[in-house]
Amino acid sequence: MHLKLSRIILIVTSIVIILTVIYINFSAQKQSKNIYSVFNSETIRFNYLVQNLTPEKKAVLFCDESNPDCQYIMINMVKILLDDANVSKFDNIYLVDTKDMDYGILPSSLKSAYGFSHIPAFVILNYDNSKINYFSVLEWNSTKPFTIDDLKQWMKENKLWLNTYTN
């Protein structure tokens, strides 16, 4: 009886160990690479935007990694454009992380202050004469989303699509 119980414990322990090893090796691994690392390595927090702007124009993407629209354009547009350009990052575009933005802010207030009313938004802006100036805006709107061609054209118009890119 004692020998039989010992064998059962050994078999159960072996099965648990094997299942644990299988689970660890075959379970989905969390992606370690941030999908927004394809932009300039300097990420700007929304609440510190003014402190990070100068009179020189800067291209930025207002986005929050938890926003499904942001995830969509990153995976279905930006990644494809990176491949098209044959580069690993668009170093001339900065991410403005909007996760600390007050989402109670009215779209009209965003439009007045930054030139867009919906996120994600690509914007050329600067800070001069004590105010934020915006020059070119490409914003996502659920009723009028932009396409990958729109984004590439916006980049070309704003000299962000460099001559060294392959296409």
Rosetta constraint file for C-alpha pairs under 8 A:
AtomPair CA 1 CA 5 HARMONIC 6.31 0.50
AtomPair CA 2 CA 6 HARMONIC 6.25 0.50
AtomPair CA 3 CA 7 HARMONIC 6.31 0.50
AtomPair CA 4 CA 8 HARMONIC 6.35 0.50
AtomPair CA 5 CA 9 HARMONIC 6.24 0.50
AtomPair CA 6 CA 10 HARMONIC 6.16 0.50
AtomPair CA 7 CA 11 HARMONIC 6.11 0.50
AtomPair CA 8 CA 12 HARMONIC 6.08 0.50
AtomPair CA 9 CA 13 HARMONIC 5.99 0.50
AtomPair CA 10 CA 14 HARMONIC 6.08 0.50
AtomPair CA 11 CA 15 HARMONIC 6.17 0.50
AtomPair CA 12 CA 16 HARMONIC 6.19 0.50
AtomPair CA 13 CA 17 HARMONIC 6.21 0.50
AtomPair CA 14 CA 18 HARMONIC 6.13 0.50
AtomPair CA 15 CA 19 HARMONIC 6.05 0.50
AtomPair CA 16 CA 20 HARMONIC 6.04 0.50
AtomPair CA 17 CA 21 HARMONIC 6.22 0.50
AtomPair CA 18 CA 22 HARMONIC 6.19 0.50
AtomPair CA 19 CA 23 HARMONIC 6.01 0.50
AtomPair CA 20 CA 24 HARMONIC 6.17 0.50
AtomPair CA 21 CA 25 HARMONIC 6.15 0.50
AtomPair CA 22 CA 26 HARMONIC 5.92 0.50
AtomPair CA 23 CA 27 HARMONIC 5.44 0.50
AtomPair CA 33 CA 37 HARMONIC 7.49 0.50
AtomPair CA 35 CA 74 HARMONIC 7.03 0.50
AtomPair CA 35 CA 75 HARMONIC 7.98 0.50
AtomPair CA 36 CA 65 HARMONIC 7.78 0.50
AtomPair CA 36 CA 74 HARMONIC 7.54 0.50
AtomPair CA 36 CA 95 HARMONIC 7.44 0.50
AtomPair CA 37 CA 41 HARMONIC 6.58 0.50
AtomPair CA 37 CA 89 HARMONIC 7.45 0.50
AtomPair CA 38 CA 88 HARMONIC 6.48 0.50
AtomPair CA 38 CA 89 HARMONIC 4.13 0.50
AtomPair CA 38 CA 90 HARMONIC 6.00 0.50
AtomPair CA 38 CA 91 HARMONIC 7.47 0.50
AtomPair CA 39 CA 89 HARMONIC 5.45 0.50
AtomPair CA 39 CA 90 HARMONIC 4.88 0.50
AtomPair CA 39 CA 91 HARMONIC 5.12 0.50
AtomPair CA 39 CA 92 HARMONIC 7.20 0.50
AtomPair CA 39 CA 93 HARMONIC 5.58 0.50
AtomPair CA 39 CA 94 HARMONIC 5.80 0.50
AtomPair CA 39 CA 95 HARMONIC 6.62 0.50
AtomPair CA 40 CA 89 HARMONIC 7.44 0.50
AtomPair CA 40 CA 90 HARMONIC 6.57 0.50
AtomPair CA 40 CA 91 HARMONIC 4.19 0.50
AtomPair CA 40 CA 92 HARMONIC 6.24 0.50
AtomPair CA 40 CA 93 HARMONIC 5.81 0.50
AtomPair CA 40 CA 94 HARMONIC 5.12 0.50
AtomPair CA 40 CA 95 HARMONIC 7.24 0.50
AtomPair CA 41 CA 91 HARMONIC 7.47 0.50
AtomPair CA 41 CA 94 HARMONIC 7.61 0.50
AtomPair CA 42 CA 94 HARMONIC 6.63 0.50
AtomPair CA 42 CA 95 HARMONIC 7.52 0.50
AtomPair CA 43 CA 94 HARMONIC 6.24 0.50
AtomPair CA 43 CA 95 HARMONIC 5.13 0.50
AtomPair CA 43 CA 96 HARMONIC 6.09 0.50
AtomPair CA 43 CA 97 HARMONIC 6.88 0.50
AtomPair CA 44 CA 48 HARMONIC 6.75 0.50
AtomPair CA 44 CA 49 HARMONIC 6.28 0.50
AtomPair CA 44 CA 52 HARMONIC 7.14 0.50
AtomPair CA 44 CA 94 HARMONIC 7.27 0.50
AtomPair CA 44 CA 95 HARMONIC 6.10 0.50
AtomPair CA 44 CA 96 HARMONIC 4.64 0.50
AtomPair CA 44 CA 97 HARMONIC 6.04 0.50
AtomPair CA 45 CA 49 HARMONIC 6.35 0.50
AtomPair CA 45 CA 96 HARMONIC 5.56 0.50
AtomPair CA 45 CA 97 HARMONIC 4.88 0.50
AtomPair CA 45 CA 98 HARMONIC 6.58 0.50
AtomPair CA 45 CA 100 HARMONIC 7.34 0.50
AtomPair CA 46 CA 96 HARMONIC 5.68 0.50
AtomPair CA 46 CA 97 HARMONIC 5.63 0.50
AtomPair CA 46 CA 98 HARMONIC 5.15 0.50
AtomPair CA 46 CA 99 HARMONIC 7.66 0.50
AtomPair CA 46 CA 100 HARMONIC 6.54 0.50
AtomPair CA 46 CA 101 HARMONIC 6.09 0.50
AtomPair CA 47 CA 100 HARMONIC 6.85 0.50
AtomPair CA 47 CA 101 HARMONIC 6.74 0.50
AtomPair CA 48 CA 52 HARMONIC 6.58 0.50
AtomPair CA 49 CA 53 HARMONIC 6.46 0.50
AtomPair CA 49 CA 96 HARMONIC 7.45 0.50
AtomPair CA 50 CA 127 HARMONIC 6.88 0.50
AtomPair CA 50 CA 132 HARMONIC 7.43 0.50
AtomPair CA 53 CA 58 HARMONIC 7.56 0.50
AtomPair CA 53 CA 126 HARMONIC 5.70 0.50
AtomPair CA 53 CA 127 HARMONIC 5.37 0.50
AtomPair CA 54 CA 126 HARMONIC 5.70 0.50
AtomPair CA 54 CA 127 HARMONIC 5.02 0.50
AtomPair CA 54 CA 128 HARMONIC 6.75 0.50
AtomPair CA 55 CA 126 HARMONIC 5.31 0.50
AtomPair CA 55 CA 127 HARMONIC 5.10 0.50
AtomPair CA 55 CA 128 HARMONIC 4.93 0.50
AtomPair CA 56 CA 126 HARMONIC 5.89 0.50
AtomPair CA 56 CA 127 HARMONIC 7.70 0.50
AtomPair CA 57 CA 124 HARMONIC 6.31 0.50
AtomPair CA 57 CA 125 HARMONIC 5.30 0.50
AtomPair CA 57 CA 126 HARMONIC 4.74 0.50
AtomPair CA 58 CA 92 HARMONIC 7.97 0.50
AtomPair CA 58 CA 93 HARMONIC 7.43 0.50
AtomPair CA 58 CA 94 HARMONIC 7.74 0.50
AtomPair CA 58 CA 124 HARMONIC 5.49 0.50
AtomPair CA 58 CA 125 HARMONIC 5.45 0.50
AtomPair CA 58 CA 126 HARMONIC 6.10 0.50
AtomPair CA 59 CA 92 HARMONIC 6.76 0.50
AtomPair CA 59 CA 93 HARMONIC 4.95 0.50
AtomPair CA 59 CA 94 HARMONIC 6.25 0.50
AtomPair CA 59 CA 122 HARMONIC 7.13 0.50
AtomPair CA 59 CA 123 HARMONIC 5.74 0.50
AtomPair CA 59 CA 124 HARMONIC 4.44 0.50
AtomPair CA 59 CA 125 HARMONIC 6.58 0.50
AtomPair CA 60 CA 93 HARMONIC 5.22 0.50
AtomPair CA 60 CA 94 HARMONIC 4.54 0.50
AtomPair CA 60 CA 95 HARMONIC 5.58 0.50
AtomPair CA 60 CA 96 HARMONIC 6.37 0.50
AtomPair CA 60 CA 122 HARMONIC 5.67 0.50
AtomPair CA 60 CA 123 HARMONIC 5.39 0.50
AtomPair CA 60 CA 124 HARMONIC 6.38 0.50
AtomPair CA 60 CA 125 HARMONIC 7.76 0.50
AtomPair CA 61 CA 93 HARMONIC 6.99 0.50
AtomPair CA 61 CA 94 HARMONIC 6.20 0.50
AtomPair CA 61 CA 95 HARMONIC 4.92 0.50
AtomPair CA 61 CA 96 HARMONIC 5.77 0.50
AtomPair CA 61 CA 120 HARMONIC 6.88 0.50
AtomPair CA 61 CA 121 HARMONIC 5.61 0.50
AtomPair CA 61 CA 122 HARMONIC 4.43 0.50
AtomPair CA 61 CA 123 HARMONIC 6.40 0.50
AtomPair CA 62 CA 95 HARMONIC 6.27 0.50
AtomPair CA 62 CA 96 HARMONIC 4.75 0.50
AtomPair CA 62 CA 97 HARMONIC 6.26 0.50
AtomPair CA 62 CA 98 HARMONIC 6.28 0.50
AtomPair CA 62 CA 119 HARMONIC 6.33 0.50
AtomPair CA 62 CA 120 HARMONIC 5.48 0.50
AtomPair CA 62 CA 121 HARMONIC 5.21 0.50
AtomPair CA 62 CA 122 HARMONIC 6.40 0.50
AtomPair CA 62 CA 123 HARMONIC 7.79 0.50
AtomPair CA 63 CA 67 HARMONIC 7.35 0.50
AtomPair CA 63 CA 70 HARMONIC 5.96 0.50
AtomPair CA 63 CA 95 HARMONIC 7.01 0.50
AtomPair CA 63 CA 96 HARMONIC 6.23 0.50
AtomPair CA 63 CA 97 HARMONIC 5.48 0.50
AtomPair CA 63 CA 98 HARMONIC 5.50 0.50
AtomPair CA 63 CA 99 HARMONIC 7.80 0.50
AtomPair CA 63 CA 119 HARMONIC 6.11 0.50
AtomPair CA 63 CA 120 HARMONIC 5.01 0.50
AtomPair CA 63 CA 121 HARMONIC 7.08 0.50
AtomPair CA 64 CA 70 HARMONIC 6.58 0.50
AtomPair CA 64 CA 97 HARMONIC 5.47 0.50
AtomPair CA 64 CA 98 HARMONIC 5.12 0.50
AtomPair CA 64 CA 99 HARMONIC 5.29 0.50
AtomPair CA 64 CA 120 HARMONIC 7.86 0.50
AtomPair CA 65 CA 70 HARMONIC 6.47 0.50
AtomPair CA 65 CA 71 HARMONIC 6.52 0.50
AtomPair CA 65 CA 97 HARMONIC 7.86 0.50
AtomPair CA 65 CA 99 HARMONIC 7.83 0.50
AtomPair CA 66 CA 70 HARMONIC 7.67 0.50
AtomPair CA 66 CA 71 HARMONIC 7.44 0.50
AtomPair CA 67 CA 71 HARMONIC 6.37 0.50
AtomPair CA 68 CA 72 HARMONIC 6.08 0.50
AtomPair CA 69 CA 73 HARMONIC 6.34 0.50
AtomPair CA 69 CA 119 HARMONIC 7.75 0.50
AtomPair CA 69 CA 120 HARMONIC 6.77 0.50
AtomPair CA 69 CA 140 HARMONIC 7.78 0.50
AtomPair CA 70 CA 74 HARMONIC 6.16 0.50
AtomPair CA 70 CA 119 HARMONIC 7.53 0.50
AtomPair CA 70 CA 120 HARMONIC 5.64 0.50
AtomPair CA 71 CA 75 HARMONIC 6.15 0.50
AtomPair CA 72 CA 76 HARMONIC 5.69 0.50
AtomPair CA 72 CA 77 HARMONIC 7.61 0.50
AtomPair CA 73 CA 77 HARMONIC 4.95 0.50
AtomPair CA 73 CA 78 HARMONIC 6.23 0.50
AtomPair CA 74 CA 78 HARMONIC 4.82 0.50
AtomPair CA 74 CA 79 HARMONIC 6.08 0.50
AtomPair CA 75 CA 79 HARMONIC 5.52 0.50
AtomPair CA 75 CA 80 HARMONIC 7.58 0.50
AtomPair CA 76 CA 80 HARMONIC 6.51 0.50
AtomPair CA 76 CA 148 HARMONIC 7.92 0.50
AtomPair CA 77 CA 81 HARMONIC 6.13 0.50
AtomPair CA 77 CA 147 HARMONIC 7.76 0.50
AtomPair CA 77 CA 148 HARMONIC 5.22 0.50
AtomPair CA 77 CA 151 HARMONIC 7.93 0.50
AtomPair CA 78 CA 82 HARMONIC 6.14 0.50
AtomPair CA 78 CA 148 HARMONIC 7.85 0.50
AtomPair CA 79 CA 83 HARMONIC 6.44 0.50
AtomPair CA 80 CA 84 HARMONIC 6.12 0.50
AtomPair CA 81 CA 85 HARMONIC 6.00 0.50
AtomPair CA 81 CA 148 HARMONIC 7.81 0.50
AtomPair CA 81 CA 152 HARMONIC 7.40 0.50
AtomPair CA 82 CA 86 HARMONIC 5.87 0.50
AtomPair CA 82 CA 87 HARMONIC 5.43 0.50
AtomPair CA 82 CA 88 HARMONIC 6.19 0.50
AtomPair CA 82 CA 89 HARMONIC 6.62 0.50
AtomPair CA 82 CA 90 HARMONIC 7.51 0.50
AtomPair CA 83 CA 87 HARMONIC 6.47 0.50
AtomPair CA 83 CA 88 HARMONIC 7.75 0.50
AtomPair CA 84 CA 165 HARMONIC 7.86 0.50
AtomPair CA 84 CA 166 HARMONIC 6.85 0.50
AtomPair CA 84 CA 167 HARMONIC 6.16 0.50
AtomPair CA 85 CA 165 HARMONIC 4.49 0.50
AtomPair CA 85 CA 166 HARMONIC 5.07 0.50
AtomPair CA 85 CA 167 HARMONIC 5.77 0.50
AtomPair CA 86 CA 165 HARMONIC 6.40 0.50
AtomPair CA 86 CA 166 HARMONIC 6.11 0.50
AtomPair CA 87 CA 165 HARMONIC 7.39 0.50
AtomPair CA 92 CA 160 HARMONIC 6.62 0.50
AtomPair CA 93 CA 160 HARMONIC 7.85 0.50
AtomPair CA 105 CA 109 HARMONIC 6.66 0.50
AtomPair CA 105 CA 110 HARMONIC 7.14 0.50
AtomPair CA 106 CA 110 HARMONIC 6.52 0.50
AtomPair CA 107 CA 111 HARMONIC 6.12 0.50
AtomPair CA 107 CA 116 HARMONIC 7.73 0.50
AtomPair CA 107 CA 117 HARMONIC 4.42 0.50
AtomPair CA 107 CA 118 HARMONIC 6.77 0.50
AtomPair CA 108 CA 112 HARMONIC 6.12 0.50
AtomPair CA 108 CA 117 HARMONIC 6.27 0.50
AtomPair CA 109 CA 113 HARMONIC 6.09 0.50
AtomPair CA 109 CA 117 HARMONIC 7.67 0.50
AtomPair CA 110 CA 114 HARMONIC 5.57 0.50
AtomPair CA 110 CA 115 HARMONIC 6.75 0.50
AtomPair CA 110 CA 116 HARMONIC 5.93 0.50
AtomPair CA 110 CA 117 HARMONIC 5.18 0.50
AtomPair CA 111 CA 115 HARMONIC 4.35 0.50
AtomPair CA 111 CA 116 HARMONIC 4.33 0.50
AtomPair CA 111 CA 117 HARMONIC 4.77 0.50
AtomPair CA 112 CA 116 HARMONIC 7.69 0.50
AtomPair CA 113 CA 132 HARMONIC 7.07 0.50
AtomPair CA 114 CA 132 HARMONIC 7.11 0.50
AtomPair CA 114 CA 133 HARMONIC 7.39 0.50
AtomPair CA 114 CA 134 HARMONIC 6.24 0.50
AtomPair CA 115 CA 123 HARMONIC 7.73 0.50
AtomPair CA 115 CA 134 HARMONIC 6.04 0.50
AtomPair CA 115 CA 137 HARMONIC 6.58 0.50
AtomPair CA 116 CA 121 HARMONIC 6.79 0.50
AtomPair CA 116 CA 137 HARMONIC 6.75 0.50
AtomPair CA 116 CA 138 HARMONIC 7.96 0.50
AtomPair CA 116 CA 139 HARMONIC 6.36 0.50
AtomPair CA 117 CA 139 HARMONIC 7.70 0.50
AtomPair CA 118 CA 139 HARMONIC 6.26 0.50
AtomPair CA 118 CA 140 HARMONIC 6.12 0.50
AtomPair CA 118 CA 141 HARMONIC 6.05 0.50
AtomPair CA 119 CA 139 HARMONIC 6.58 0.50
AtomPair CA 119 CA 140 HARMONIC 6.04 0.50
AtomPair CA 119 CA 141 HARMONIC 7.56 0.50
AtomPair CA 120 CA 139 HARMONIC 5.99 0.50
AtomPair CA 120 CA 140 HARMONIC 5.47 0.50
AtomPair CA 121 CA 137 HARMONIC 6.89 0.50
AtomPair CA 121 CA 138 HARMONIC 5.63 0.50
AtomPair CA 121 CA 139 HARMONIC 4.02 0.50
AtomPair CA 121 CA 140 HARMONIC 6.02 0.50
AtomPair CA 122 CA 137 HARMONIC 5.73 0.50
AtomPair CA 122 CA 138 HARMONIC 5.06 0.50
AtomPair CA 122 CA 139 HARMONIC 6.13 0.50
AtomPair CA 123 CA 134 HARMONIC 6.87 0.50
AtomPair CA 123 CA 135 HARMONIC 7.34 0.50
AtomPair CA 123 CA 136 HARMONIC 5.63 0.50
AtomPair CA 123 CA 137 HARMONIC 4.51 0.50
AtomPair CA 123 CA 138 HARMONIC 6.45 0.50
AtomPair CA 124 CA 134 HARMONIC 5.78 0.50
AtomPair CA 124 CA 135 HARMONIC 5.44 0.50
AtomPair CA 124 CA 136 HARMONIC 5.19 0.50
AtomPair CA 124 CA 137 HARMONIC 6.62 0.50
AtomPair CA 124 CA 158 HARMONIC 7.95 0.50
AtomPair CA 125 CA 132 HARMONIC 6.87 0.50
AtomPair CA 125 CA 133 HARMONIC 5.41 0.50
AtomPair CA 125 CA 134 HARMONIC 4.20 0.50
AtomPair CA 125 CA 135 HARMONIC 5.87 0.50
AtomPair CA 125 CA 136 HARMONIC 7.58 0.50
AtomPair CA 126 CA 132 HARMONIC 5.75 0.50
AtomPair CA 126 CA 133 HARMONIC 5.38 0.50
AtomPair CA 126 CA 134 HARMONIC 6.65 0.50
AtomPair CA 127 CA 131 HARMONIC 5.49 0.50
AtomPair CA 127 CA 132 HARMONIC 4.48 0.50
AtomPair CA 127 CA 133 HARMONIC 6.06 0.50
AtomPair CA 128 CA 132 HARMONIC 6.56 0.50
AtomPair CA 128 CA 133 HARMONIC 7.18 0.50
AtomPair CA 136 CA 158 HARMONIC 7.84 0.50
AtomPair CA 138 CA 146 HARMONIC 7.61 0.50
AtomPair CA 138 CA 151 HARMONIC 7.42 0.50
AtomPair CA 138 CA 154 HARMONIC 7.16 0.50
AtomPair CA 139 CA 145 HARMONIC 7.64 0.50
AtomPair CA 139 CA 146 HARMONIC 7.27 0.50
AtomPair CA 140 CA 144 HARMONIC 6.97 0.50
AtomPair CA 140 CA 145 HARMONIC 4.89 0.50
AtomPair CA 140 CA 146 HARMONIC 6.00 0.50
AtomPair CA 141 CA 145 HARMONIC 4.89 0.50
AtomPair CA 141 CA 146 HARMONIC 7.76 0.50
AtomPair CA 146 CA 150 HARMONIC 5.86 0.50
AtomPair CA 146 CA 151 HARMONIC 7.06 0.50
AtomPair CA 147 CA 151 HARMONIC 6.37 0.50
AtomPair CA 148 CA 152 HARMONIC 6.21 0.50
AtomPair CA 149 CA 153 HARMONIC 6.02 0.50
AtomPair CA 150 CA 154 HARMONIC 6.05 0.50
AtomPair CA 151 CA 155 HARMONIC 6.19 0.50
AtomPair CA 152 CA 156 HARMONIC 6.22 0.50
AtomPair CA 152 CA 161 HARMONIC 7.35 0.50
AtomPair CA 153 CA 157 HARMONIC 6.07 0.50
AtomPair CA 154 CA 158 HARMONIC 6.20 0.50
AtomPair CA 155 CA 159 HARMONIC 6.06 0.50
AtomPair CA 155 CA 160 HARMONIC 4.72 0.50
AtomPair CA 155 CA 161 HARMONIC 5.19 0.50
AtomPair CA 156 CA 160 HARMONIC 5.81 0.50
AtomPair CA 156 CA 161 HARMONIC 4.85 0.50
AtomPair CA 156 CA 162 HARMONIC 7.74 0.50
AtomPair CA 161 CA 165 HARMONIC 7.04 0.50
